[in-house]
Amino acid sequence: MPGKSAADRILAAIRAVPRGQVAGYGEIARRAGLPGRARLVAKLVSENDDPKLPWHRVLRSDGRIAIPVDSPSHAEQVQRLRAEGVVVENGRVRGQRAAASLDEVLWAPPRR
């Protein structure tokens, strides 16, 4: 993605996360060509005003939702993930984790 700003690359990486899948902030940064910039990803997600951006698919690397539990955004993220078939229990995605790499997403064995 040469020539694109860091923000544009991050937003493109978020948009590329398939429905029903999740990715960690660090993985999004790596996919955008910005390894080590997970906090920048989190900042852009928190400042997002694009209703079509699938921000809800971005989690901590351990599968937890980063938004405080008592926040309306936390409930919205859980609702959006569940609507896509993602199992969320106690603020953590079950049955899948935020992928360590794009290769893992593409070549991992099928989920049962």
N, C-alpha and C positions, 0 to 999 in steps of 0.2 A: 504494500500500500504506500509506495513512495509518493511524496508530494501531498499527502493528506495530513492534517493536523493530528496530534495525539488523541484529542477528543473524538474526532471523526473516526479514527481507527478503533477506538474503544467502543463507540456506539455501534459500529459495523460488526464487531465481534459479539456484542450482546445480541444484536438482531439475528445473528447466525446460530444461536443456541436453539436447537429444535424444540418444538412443542413437546411437553412431557419430559424434558431433560433439564438438567441443571448444570451450572458451571460455577466454580469458585472465582472470587475476585482476582486472585493471582493467575488463574488460568485465563481469564478474560484478558488480563494485561499481557500474558505471554502470546496469546493469539493475535493481539494487536501489535505485536513486535515491541512490547514495552515490559520485558521481564522485570520483576521487582517493584512494579508500580501499582500494586493492589490498592493502595490508599487513594491513588488518583481515580481508579475505577469506582471505588466507593463514593468519592466526592462527586463524580459525574452522575452516578445513580441517584444520590441524594438531591442533586440540583435539577434532575430531569423534569421537564414539563411536557414531554412528548407522550401523549396517551397511548400511542402505538408501540412504544419501546417495551419489550418484554423484560423489564427490570426484575420482575418477580422470579426469574429463573437464575438469578445470581445470588449465591449464598457464600457463607464461610466455607473454607476448604474441608471442614469436618461435617458439613451438611446442615449446620445450624443457620437459622435465619438471624441476620445481624441486627435487625430492628428490635427495639425494646418490646417485650411482650405486651405491655399495657398501651401500646401505640395503635391508633387506627390503621396505620400502614402495615403493621404486623398482621393484623387480622385480614387485611386485603391481600397480602402476599400469600398467606395460607389458603385463602379462598381461591385465588387465581391458580395456585399450584394444584390444589385438589381438583379444580375444574379441568385440568389437563391430565388427570389420572395419577398425579404424584401423591404418594402417601406421606403425610406430615403428621408426626406425633410429638407432642410437647415441644414444638418449635424446631424440630429436626426432621429432615427428609429421611425416610426409611426405604430400603430396597435399592437405593442407589446413592452414590456420593458425588460430590463435585469432582469431575474428572481431573486426573493429574495431567493429562495431555490429550491433544487432539487424536493422536494415534490410539490411545486407550478408548476413546469414544468410537472411533471407526472400526477397530479390530477386536474389541472385547467380545467375549462369548455372549450370545443372546441372553437377555434376562428371562427368567422363568416365572 
